Amino acid sequence: MMVNCCGLLTSQKEPVPLKSVEVELEVRDHVATVVSTLNYENKEDKPLEAVFVFPLPGDAAVCHFSAKIGQTQIVAEVKEKQKAREEYDDALSSGQQAFLLEESEQSPDIFSLSVGSLPPGESASIRLEYVTELAVQADEGLRFILPAVLNPRYQPQGSEGGSVQVTSVPASLVPYSLSFSARVSSPRPVSKVESNCPLDPLQYLNTEQSQATVKLAAGHKFDRDVELLIYYKDAHQPTAVVEAGQASAKPGSLMGDPVVMLSLYPEFPQAVMSSLASCGEFVFLLDRSGSMDGPRIKSARDTLLLLLKSLPMGCYFNIYSFGSSHEHIFPKSVEYNQETMEEALKKVEGMDADLGGTEILNPLKDIYSQSCIPNQPRQLFVFTDGEVGNTKEVINLVKKNSGSHRCFSFGIGEGASSALINGLAKEGGGHAQFITGTDRMQPKVMQSLRFALQPAVVDISVTWDLPKGVSVTALSPPITALFQGQRSLIYGQLTGQSSEAAEGCVTVKYSLAGHPSQNQLHFSLQPAEDTGLTVHRLAARTLIRSLEMEETERRGEQDEGVKKKKVVELSVQSGVSSAFTSFIAVNKGNGETIQGPLVRRNVPTPMMQCCMMSGPPVMYEMSCDMPEMSLCGEEDDDDVDSELEECRAVQGSFADELEVAEPRQPRRDPLLQLVSLQKASGYWVLDPALSAALGKTSEEVENTKPSGVNKEVWATILALIWLHGFKMDSQEEWELLAMKAASWLRAQNAPCVTECVDAGNSLLGCKVQKDALGL
């Protein structure tokens, strides 16, 4: 017998049991607590098992999982993964209800939730809670991301795929709703909250404006991850939070002792910061898999143009690109000069998203197999939409080579794997950036290039000064990288009691460009009120992640067993999930068993349209009982094909809309037009192309040149005036190449610079001061 046919069904005309997702976010300073409630209802006439695979931030500490059926509330426990799985299967086979939450072994940002044995007509609501730290953006905003899009993850050939099954549908066809609200509080006023999704207006809760709430406007389309950017006044001050241990846990254990969380923002001397390195080996690795098609690959090409123009003379560089196979522009890194830059730019112009799947491991192995160039520190820039299945293997390879390079990563587009992008930068001692929606890639990439050109911070050490009787155990891995204005977090477990003044001090010492430096933070050992166990859970998550990373490195059977045991113990004790544990809840309830065979339903996850239309990636095994979603009409099975056609038509028209929405790009943005004409050593040539880029005729440009002035000097001064006069809003994109132009001009010792600047201002209608040009 067919069920009532209405709304969205699978192509087999099966209803989807997940009805709605409600998310409440609480942000305190830079720590977020997220509570998600998933509401299920079985409208069929047989008992169901609903399986939902969904993304979470890669560094989230999942710390609570419970289910409510009718008036019964069951709180899940953390158990070793295999045990939890067996307990779940046993419960289902004996007619009980059970709930299982598992982290993917391949990638810590994918979870699978199984709701077992939902009887006909029954509803269940699942509550899931996690805590995470918010990343600091280039403009000092704090970024919270609620991943709503899970793109199919490419499984490399011959690799063992995880057992995760992902059932994906185009975002426009997601059958459940999302509501999202946030409460933000901080010791400092909240100046604004921005989002890539429509928000209801920010509401302040007090006159100091240090507490506020904000809500997602109704009708979220699931076509993007939900991103919030939170800005505080005088944003980033070093802080310390001490949290009391759990009264019920044993003293001396992680959960029983107080834990301290330190946020440090190193400030480097201005003199050192302004001296950017003029050496280095810059290796750019660009994802050209099918899912990068369209605006993503165009933006990547424009970004490579800016990067190549901004590199210092005397450095070395190479560009690799990858899909199912990989290519390089030069057999090995070459010295940067006009000839090599032009050759590279020609090749970049022709790069399309035409290389198939996402095999990132082999190009990385190829890069690491090249020997390093003496006195040219290697800096690797990885651009990818992060749809890989072998995340841990890739991150391990970067970690193994972290002594010989720094890795800067860029996650492009909705659904990029946060575990991959953050993991590459963290293990590679670099910096991670995410580029979504209408974000311009260029400013974020140029910020990372500035970080890469900053002298590397070396010999980093952390020392604690605590009262007599109190000792500290570091819970975070050693700090491997420090960047100006970026936060470093340190977690420590405090053991023992002190009768003396309750104040501690931590000192971070490091060497920067040969100068020894240090930053110090004094803090009270008095535990903060009302933080619950948030800091303990974040500390446990940090320790679990670093143990898991070691775990995969050491291949000795015995070592592996010892590490796994440690992770399981820590995970169970702290109630924070790991790759080796799961949350399991069984409703022992009223003892009535559920009758009838159990039917599995996979809840679909939204994915981006471009993934639907690119070549066929090898994915996590798609679930065979639910190949696609369709809009349901008639009831007999002969219509399945016509429904699939209808679904494809919907997808097609959705794709057309996407294309229409993409504004028709002019041939080239005027800024990129001007930048493309600059020579490798920093100057411009006086020619018709430059005149056109400046919006003038050749005659106007040549006739206003002061007499006796070299043509290249005049051209370069005009280009600099145009940048400062018309493009100050995108200064971070061209700042480095303008510095290169100014230093070329200074080296020419040209006479009449002031006269040239005056003449240039009157030609271009600007009022730029000579000093502003750096001359």
N, C-alpha and C positions, 0 to 999 in steps of 0.2 A: 504494500500500500504506500502511495506517495504521501509525503508530508505536505502541508500547505505550502504552496510555492509562491514566495514573495520575497522582495528584497534581494540581497546578494547571496548567491549560492556558489558552490564550486561547480566545475564543469560536469561533475557527476550529480549535480542538483542536491548537494549536501549543504545544510545550513552550517554557518560558522558559529560555534558556541560562545566565543568571546564577544561581549556586547559593548563594553566601554572601559576606558583606562582613565583613572583620575590621578593626577600627580600633584603633590604638595611639596614645595621646596622651601627650606628654611636656610638662609645664608647668614652666618655670623662672621663678620670680618671676611676671612678668605676660606672659611670651611663651610661646605654645603651638606645638609642632611636632606635626603630625598625619600619621600614616602609615596609609593605607587600602589594604587588599589586596582586590581583587575577583576571585573565583574563578569561571571560566566552564567549562562543559562542553557539548559538542555531542553530544546523545544521538540525533540524527536520522541518516538515512542519506544526507544531502546536505550539501555545505559551506554554512556560515551566515555572515551578517554580523549581529552583535548590536549594536543601538544603544540606549544608555542615557542619558537626560537626567536630571540630578540637581542638587540645590542644594548650594552651599558657602557659607560666610560671605562676605559681600560684600567684606570687606577682606582676604581671604586672599591670600597670595602663593604660587601654585602653582609649585613649584620642582623637582619631579622626577616623571618618568613613565617606567615601564619595563614590559616584558612578559616573562614566562617561559613558554616552551613546551617541555615535556620538560626537558631539561638546558640548553636555549639561553636566555640572558638577552639581551634587546635593550634598550638605553637610548635613549629618545627624545631628539630635539634640538628646540630652538625654532626655527621658521621663520616667515616671513611667511605670513599665513593662506591666501592664494590658492595660493601655491607648495605649501604643505603639503597642501592639499586635492587639488591636481593630482597630487602625488607619491603620495598615498593611492589615488586613482582608478586611476592608472597601475599601481600595484603589484597592485591587485585584478584589473584586466583582464588582467595578464600572469600571473595564477595565483599571485602571491606573497601572503604574509601581511602585513598592515599594521595599525597601531593609530594612532588620531587622537584628540587631546583638544582641544576648542575651547571658548572662552568665548563666551557669547552676546553679540552686539553690542548688544542692547537692555538687558541687565541683567547686571552683572558677578558676580551670585550664582548664575547658571545655567550649567552646563557640559554638554557633550555628548561622550560617549565612544563611538567606533566601533571595534569589534573585527572586523577584516575577514578573511574567509576562514578560518574555523575548520573543518578537515576533519572528516568523520564520526568520532565516537569520540574526538576530540582534546580536551584540556583546556588552558586558558591561565590564568595568574594575572597580574593587572595590579596594579602598585604605583604609588600616587599619593601625593605628599607635599606638604604646604603648611605655611606658618608664618603665624601671626596674633597680634595683640596682644589681650589680654583686657580687656573693658570693666569699669570700676569701677561697682558698684551703689550705691544710696542707703545700704545698711547696710555699706558698705566691702568686701563680697564681690567677688571677681572672677568674671565670668560667661563660661563657655565654652559654646558651643552647637554641637552636631553636627546640622545640618539633616537630618532624615530624611523630612520631608513636603514635597512640592512641589505646591502647589495650582495649578490652571489659572490662568494669568495673563490677565486681561481685556485684550483689544486694543481701544483706542478706535476708534470709527467712523472710517473714512477714513484710519486710520494705516497705515503700511507695517509689517506684522507681521514679526518676525524669522523666520529660517528654522528656528527650533527647533521640533521636533515633540515634544509631550509626550503620552505614553500614560499615563493615570492609572487607578488602581484604588482601591477602598475599602481603608483600612488593614488591615482584617481579612483581606484576601485576598492579601496580598503573598507571593509564592512563594519568597523567599530569606531567609536568616537574617542576623542582625547580632550580632557579638560586639564588646565595647568594653572596653578597660582603660586606666587612666591612671596615670602616675607623676608625682608633684608634688615639686618641691624649691625651696627658697628659703633666703636667708641667715637668715630668721626662722622660728620654729616654725610648723607648719601646725596651726591650732586645730581646723578641721573642714572636711569636704567634704559638701555637700548636693546632692540631685538631685531632679528631678521624676519620675525613674524608679527602680524598686527597685535598690539597690546592695548588693553584698556588703560586709561591714564594712571600714572603713579599716584598713590595716596600716601601722604605722610601721616604717621601716627603720633608724632610729638612735635613740640615747637622747635627743638634742636635739629629736627629733620634727620635724626640718626636712626630712625626706624621707619620703614615704608613697606607698602604692599603693592603688588602688581599682578595682573591676570592676563592670560592669553585670551584674545578676543575669540568668541565662539566660532566653530566651523573650521578647525585646523584641517588642512588638506593632506597631510602626510607626504607632501612633496619635498619636504626638507627636514633636517634636524632642527630642533628648537634651540636657538642660541640666545643667551642673555649676556649683555655686557654691563657690568656694574661699576660705577665710578664713585669713589669717595673723595671728599676734599682732603688736601695734603695727604695723598694716597699712601705711600709706602714707608711706614716707620718700622724699624725692627721691633718685634714683640716676642713675649714669652708667655705661654700659658701652662701652669702646673695643674694637673687634674688628679684628684684623690683616687686611690685604688678602690676596688669593689670590696665592700665589707665582708661579703661571703667568700671571697677568694683567699687563697693562703698567702700570708706575707712572704715576700721574697720571690713570688711568681709575677709574671708580667701584669696580670690583671689585679693582683693584690697590692702591688706597690704603686706609689704616685708615678705619673709619667709627665715629662715636660716636652712641649713642642716649641721650638725656636724658629722664628722667621727672620732671616737676615737679608739685608739689602746692601751688598758691598758698594762703597763709593770709591772710585779710583781717582788719583790725582789728575787734574785737568791736563797738566803738561804731558803726561803719559798717554792720555786719551786722544790728544790731538795729533800724536805722532803715529799715523797709521803705517802698518808694515808695508814694505815695498817688495816683499818676497813671498813665496808660497807656491805650492802646487795645487791648483784649483781643478777638481774633477767634478763635472756636472753629469748626473745620471738621470735621464728623462724617461718617464713611462710613456710608451707609445702604443699601449694596448688599445683594443677597440673601444673600451669604455671612456677613453680620454678624448673621443671625437668631439668636433664642434668647437664651442668657445674655449674649452679647456686647453686644447692643443694650441690654439691661436694665442691665447694668453701666455702659454709657456714659451712660445717662439718670441713674443715681444719681450718677455722677461729675460730670455737668454741674450737678446740684443743689448739690453741695458747692462746686464752683468758683464758681457764681453767688452763693452765700452768703458766700464768702470774699473777693470783690472789694472793693477800697477805695471808699468814697464819693468821688465826684468824678472817677472814671475813666470811660472810654467802653467799650462792648462791642457785639458782634453775634454771632449764631450762624448759620453756613451748614451745609447738609447736602447730600450728593451721592450719586448713583448713576449712572444713564445720563444724568440731567438734574440740575440743582441748584436749591436753594431757599435763601432767607434769611429770618430772622425780621423784620428791619427793613431798609428800602431802603438805609440806611447806618448806621454805628455811632451809638448813642445814648448820652446820659449815663446813668450807672448810678444809679437811685433806686428807691424802693419800687414805683412804678408800672411802670417798664420791666422790673424784675426779675420781678414777678408775671406780666406778659404773656409774657416769655420762658419762665418755668417752665411756664406753661399749655401753650405750644406744645411744649416738650420732652417733657412727659407723653405727648403723642400721637405721638411719633416712633417709627416702626417701620422694620425693614430691608426697605423695600418700594419702593426706587427703582431696582432692576435692576442694571446693570453698575457698573464702577468708573471713571468718567470724572472724574479728579481735576484734569486740566489746566485745564478751563474755569472751575470755581469759583475756582481760584487766580488765573487771569487777571482774573476779576471783582473779587476782593479787591484785587489790586494796582492795578486801574484806579481805585479810590477814592482820592481824595487824602488824605494823612496829616493828622491834626489837630495843630496847633501845640502843642508842649510835652506831647504825649501819645504817648510812644514806642509804636510798634505791636508787639504780641506775638502771634504766630500759633500756635495749638495745633491740630495735625492728628492726628485719631484714625482709623486705618485698619487693615484686616487685610492691606493691602499687596499685593493680588493684581493688580498692573497690569503691562502689557507695555511701556509707554513710559517706563520708569524714568529713563533719561538725560534725556529731554526735560523731565520734571517737575523733576528736580534742577537742570537748567540754568535753568529759569524762576525757581526760588527763589534761585539764585546771582545772577542778573541783578538781583534786587530786594533783595539782602542789605544794601544800604546803608540801606534804609528800614524794616527790621523785623528781629526775631529770630524764628526758627522752632523750636518745640518739637514733637517728633514722638513718637507712641505706636504701636508695632506690636502689634496685638491678635490673640492666638490663634496656633495652630501654623502654621508655614509662612509667616508674614509675611515679606516680602522685606527682608532685612537691608540690602541695597544701597539700597533706597528709604528706609527709616526712618533709617538712619545718615546717608545722603546729605543728606536734608532738613535734619537738625539741623546737620550739619557745614557745609554751604554757607550755612545760614541763621543761623549763629552762636548756635545754641541747644543743646538737650540732647536725646538720644534715650533712650527707655525701651521695654522689651519686656514685654508682659504675657501670660504663657502659663499654661496649665493652671489650677491653683486660685489663682494669684496674684490678690490683690485689686488692682483698677485704681487705687482711690482713693489709697493712700499714695504710689504712684509719681507720679501726676498732681499731687498736692499738693506733692510735692518740687519738681517742675518749676515750679509756680506760685510757690513761694518763690524759685527761681532767677530767674524772670521779674520778681519784685518787688524783687530785689536791684538796687542801682544797676548800670548797665552799666559794664563795665570798658572804658575807651577808651585810645587812644594807646599800644597795646601795641608794645614794641620789644624785640628780643633783641640783646644785644651780647656778643661773645666776647673774652676776654683770653687770648692764647696766647703761648708763648715765641717769641722771635725765630726766624725761619726756618720757622715752621709757620703755614699759613693754613687757613681753613675755607671750604667752599662749602656753603651751606644746601641741604638736599635736601627739606625739608618746606615746604609753602606757609606764608605768614605766619600767625601765630596770630590768629584774629579774635574769639575769645571765651574768657573765663576765668570759672570758677565756683568758689566756696568748696569745697575738699575734692575737686575733680575733677582728674583727671590731664591734663596737656598733654604730648605727646611731640614731641621735636625731634630730627631726624636731621641730621648734618653729615659731610661728607667732609673728612678731614684730609690736607693735602698738605705735603710737605717734612719736613725733619729738624731737630732742635734739639740743641745740645750742652748747653743749660742744664737747670735743674731741670725734670723732665717733669711739670709740672702746668698744667692749664688752668682757666679760670673762665668761667661763662656767667651773665649778668645779664638777668633779664626785668624791664623797667620798664613801668609802666602807671599810669593815673590812675583813681581810684575815688572817685566822689562829690566830685570836686574835690581830693582828696588825692593827691599823687604817692606811689607806693609802689614797692617793688622786692623781688624774691626772687633770691638768689644761690646758685650751686652750684659748689663747687670739685671738680675731679676729676683723677684720675691719667691721664696719657696712655699708661701701660703697658697694652698689650693684654691682655684677659682670656684665660685659658686656655679651651680646650674649648667655645667657643660655635660652632665651625664657621664657617658663613657666614650664620647666621641674621639677624644685624643688617644685613648687606649686602643680603640679600634683602628684608627689611622696608623698608629705605630705598629700594631700587629700586622696590618696589611703590608706595610713597608718591609717588615722583617720576613713575612711569608714570601713576598715577591722576590726578595734578594736570595732567600734560600732556594726557591724554585729555579731561579736562574743558575745558581751553583749546581743544583740538582741535575740540570740537563747537560752541564759541562762535564761532570765527572762520570766516567762511564763504568767505573768499577762496580760490580754487582753489589758488593758489601756497602761501599760508600753510598750508593744510590738508595739502598734500603734504609740506612741510618738517616739520610737527609729526609726521605719521604716520611719516616716515622716522626721526625722533628716537626715537619710541616703539619702533619695530621694532628699531633698533640697540641701544637700552637693554635691551629684552626679550631679544634674542638673547645679548647680552654677559652679562647677569646670570642667564639661564636661568629668568626669571620670566615667566609668561604675561601676555598683555594682550589687549585687544579686537582688535588687528590681527595677532596671531601665534597659532600653535597648536603643540602638541607632536606630532611625527610620528616613528613608528618603523616601519621596514620590515625584515622578516626575509628577508635575502638568502639565508641558510641553505644547504641542501644542493642548491639549484638544482632540486629536484623541483617541478614546478608542480602546483597543485591542480586536479583535473579536475571538470567538471560545472558547471551553472549555479548561481550564488550566490543563496541565499534570504535575504531580510532579516527579522530578528526584532527587534521593539522590546521592550526590557525595561521593564515598567511601574514607575511611581513611586507611592509611597503618597500619597493625598490625604485631607483630612479629610472626614468624612461629610457635613457641612453643605454642602460644595461640590457634592456629588452631588445634593442635593435642592433647591438654590435654582434660580431661573429660569435659562434657558440663557444663560450668558455667551458672548460671542464670544471663543474661545480662540485660542492658537497653534493652527494647523491641526493637528487630531488626526490621528494616522496612520491612513490608511484601511485598512491591512491588519490592524488589531488594535483593533477598537472597544471591547471590554470584556473583563474576565476572567470566567471562569465555573468552577464546580466540574464536573469532567468525569465523565461516567458512561458511557453507551453510545457505540458507535463510528460509527453512520451519520449522515450529514449532516442527515437530517430532524430530528435531536434538537437542532440548534443553537438553535432557537427555545425549546424547552422548557428548555434549559440557561440561556438568557438569563433566562427567567422565574424559574428556580431562583435564579440570581444575584441578581435583583431582590428575590426573597423573602428571601434572605440579607441583602441590604442593608437591606430593610425591617425585618427582625427586629433587625438591628444598630442601626438608628435607634431602634427601640422601646427596646432596652436602654439606649441613650444617654439617652433621655428618662427612663426609670425611675431611672437612676443620678443624674440631676440632682435634688437634694433639692427637695421641694415648698417653694417660698419662702413664708414667712408674708407677710401683706399688705405690711408694710414693716418693715425693720430698725429697732429702737427708736432707734438713733442718728440714722438718716435722718429718722425721725418727728419727733424733737426739732429737728433742724437745719431741717427744712422750715418750722417755725413762726417762725424768727428773721426779723426785719425787716431791710431792706437796711442801715440805719444801725447795726445791731448789737444792738438790744434785743429782748426777748420781751414779749408781752402776757399779762396774767394772765387766762386763760380756761379753759374745760373741756378744750380740746384739749391745752393745756400740762399740766394736772393729769394727764390720761390718759397723756401721754408720760412723765411722772415716776413713773407707777404709783401715783398718789394720787387721792382724790376731791377735787372742787372745794372742799367744806367744809373738809377737812383743810388744803388749801393756803391758803385765805383766812383761816381762823381762827387760823393760827399767824403771820400777818404782824404784825411789830411795829407798834404804833400810830404813826400820823403818817408812815409810810413810803409813798412813791409806789408804785403797783401795778406799774408797768413795772420800777422798780428792784428790787423784791422778786422779780418773775418772772425777771429777768435773772440775779440772784444765785443763785436756785435752779437755773437751767439750767446755770450755770457749775459749781456744786457737784456737780450730777449728772454732768457730763462728767468732772470731775476725780476724782470718787468711784468711778464705775463704768466709765469708758471710757478709762482711761490706756493700755490696750494698743493703742488706735488713735488716740493723741494727734496723730500727724502729720496725720491726716485732718481734725481739727477745730481744730487749734492757731490757724490764721489767723483763723477766725471767732470764736474765743474772745478773741483779742487785740482784735478789733474791738469785741466786747461790753465788754471791760474798759475800752477807751478811751472808749466811750460812757458807762459808769458814772462814770469819772473826770470827764468833762465835766459831769455832772449835779451835781457837788459835794454828793452826797446825805449828810445826817447819818446817824448810827446804822448805818454799814456793818458795823462789828464785831458789833453786836447782830444784824443781819440774817444774817451768816455763821453765828453761833452758833445762831440759830433754824433756819436752813436745814439745818445739820448734824444737829440733833436730829430734825427732820421726816424727813429722808431717810436717817438712820442712817449718816452719814458723819463723817469727822474731817479735813476739808480746812482747811488754814490759810489765813487771809486773804491772806497774801503770795503763796501758790501761785496764787491767782486773778489776780494781777497788779494788785491794788487798793492 
